[in-house]
């Protein structure tokens, strides 16, 4: 696992949207915006256990993520890695509520049908233009 550089961590710790790319069964990329955070040095995101991204990750744990600073669109980060854990139940809800509070100021409103995936970084960098 590669430690996340401070500039990447800062983008993930702020309420910036991340774009998560997974791999479809035929090998094509699939990308969606997600809420993301950091848990024990790993990138965390939440989803439905039956979502396309969850199904893709069951077949292939490799991911890529891009994050853009909502206040400075020319500041961004790229991360490549792999999912190393899927959490559900109370441990997942603790993380889900932390991530939700970051984006909305409140706990996550739905109390069912969500899991958390944890990603270990293999390559991460940030850069800014302008």
C-alpha positions as CSV (number, residue, x, y, z in Angstrom):
1,X,0.0,0.0,0.0
2,X,1.3,3.4,-1.0
3,X,0.7,6.2,1.6
4,X,-1.5,8.9,0.3
5,X,0.4,12.2,-0.3
6,X,-0.7,15.1,1.9
7,X,-2.2,16.9,-1.2
8,X,-4.3,13.9,-2.1
9,X,-5.4,13.4,1.5
10,X,-6.5,17.1,1.7
11,X,-8.7,16.6,-1.4
12,X,-10.3,13.5,0.0
13,X,-10.8,15.0,3.5
14,X,-12.8,17.9,2.0
15,X,-16.3,17.5,0.6
16,X,-15.1,17.0,-2.9
17,X,-16.8,14.5,-5.2
18,X,-14.6,11.6,-6.4
19,X,-15.1,9.8,-9.6
20,X,-14.6,6.0,-9.2
21,X,-13.7,3.8,-12.1
22,X,-14.3,0.1,-11.9
23,X,-14.0,-2.6,-14.6
24,X,-17.1,-4.2,-16.2
25,X,-17.1,-8.0,-16.8
26,X,-16.2,-7.4,-20.5
27,X,-13.2,-5.3,-19.6
28,X,-14.7,-1.8,-20.3
29,X,-14.4,0.9,-17.7
30,X,-17.4,2.1,-15.6
31,X,-17.2,5.4,-13.8
32,X,-19.5,7.1,-11.3
33,X,-19.3,10.0,-8.9
34,X,-19.1,9.0,-5.2
35,X,-18.8,10.5,-1.8
36,X,-15.4,9.4,-0.4
37,X,-13.4,9.7,2.8
38,X,-10.3,8.3,4.5
39,X,-10.3,5.5,7.0
40,X,-7.1,4.3,8.5
41,X,-5.1,5.5,5.5
42,X,-7.5,3.8,3.0
43,X,-10.0,5.5,0.8
44,X,-13.6,4.7,1.8
45,X,-16.8,5.1,-0.2
46,X,-20.3,3.9,0.2
47,X,-22.7,2.2,-2.2
48,X,-25.6,-0.2,-2.4
49,X,-24.4,-3.8,-2.2
50,X,-26.3,-4.5,-5.4
51,X,-24.9,-1.5,-7.4
52,X,-23.1,-1.9,-10.7
53,X,-19.8,-0.8,-9.0
54,X,-20.3,-3.4,-6.1
55,X,-20.9,-6.1,-8.7
56,X,-17.8,-5.0,-10.7
57,X,-15.7,-5.1,-7.6
58,X,-16.8,-8.6,-6.8
59,X,-15.2,-9.7,-10.0
60,X,-12.1,-7.3,-10.1
61,X,-10.9,-5.2,-7.2
62,X,-8.9,-2.8,-9.2
63,X,-10.1,0.9,-9.2
64,X,-9.0,4.3,-10.3
65,X,-10.3,7.5,-8.7
66,X,-10.1,11.2,-9.7
67,X,-10.9,14.0,-7.3
68,X,-11.3,17.7,-8.2
69,X,-11.3,20.5,-5.7
70,X,-14.8,22.0,-5.7
71,X,-13.3,25.5,-5.0
72,X,-10.4,25.3,-7.4
73,X,-11.3,23.1,-10.4
74,X,-7.7,23.1,-11.6
75,X,-6.5,21.2,-8.5
76,X,-7.0,17.5,-8.7
77,X,-5.7,14.1,-7.6
78,X,-5.5,10.7,-9.3
79,X,-5.4,7.4,-7.4
80,X,-5.0,3.8,-8.6
81,X,-5.4,0.9,-6.2
82,X,-7.6,-2.0,-5.2
83,X,-10.4,-2.7,-2.9
84,X,-9.2,-4.7,0.1
85,X,-12.3,-4.8,2.3
86,X,-16.1,-4.6,2.2
87,X,-17.7,-3.5,5.4
88,X,-21.4,-3.8,6.4
89,X,-23.4,-3.5,9.6
90,X,-22.4,-1.2,12.4
91,X,-18.7,-0.7,11.3
92,X,-20.0,0.4,7.9
93,X,-22.6,2.8,9.3
94,X,-20.0,4.5,11.5
95,X,-18.0,5.3,8.3
96,X,-21.1,6.1,6.2
97,X,-22.3,8.6,8.8
98,X,-18.9,10.3,9.0
99,X,-18.8,10.6,5.2
100,X,-22.3,11.9,5.1
101,X,-21.7,14.5,7.7
102,X,-18.7,15.8,5.7
103,X,-21.0,16.4,2.6
104,X,-24.3,17.3,4.2
105,X,-23.7,18.0,7.9
106,X,-26.0,15.1,8.9
107,X,-26.0,11.3,9.3
108,X,-26.8,9.4,6.2
109,X,-30.6,9.5,5.7
110,X,-31.2,5.9,4.5
111,X,-30.6,3.3,7.2
112,X,-30.5,0.2,4.9
113,X,-29.0,-1.1,1.7
114,X,-25.5,0.4,2.1
115,X,-22.0,-1.0,2.4
116,X,-18.5,0.5,2.5
117,X,-15.5,-0.4,0.4
118,X,-12.0,0.4,1.4
119,X,-9.3,1.0,-1.2
120,X,-5.6,0.6,-0.7
121,X,-3.6,3.1,-2.9
122,X,-1.0,1.7,-5.2
123,X,-0.3,5.0,-7.0
124,X,-1.5,8.5,-5.9
125,X,-0.6,12.0,-7.0
126,X,-2.0,15.5,-6.9
127,X,-1.4,18.4,-9.2
128,X,-2.8,21.9,-9.8
129,X,-2.8,24.1,-12.9
130,X,-3.1,27.8,-13.1
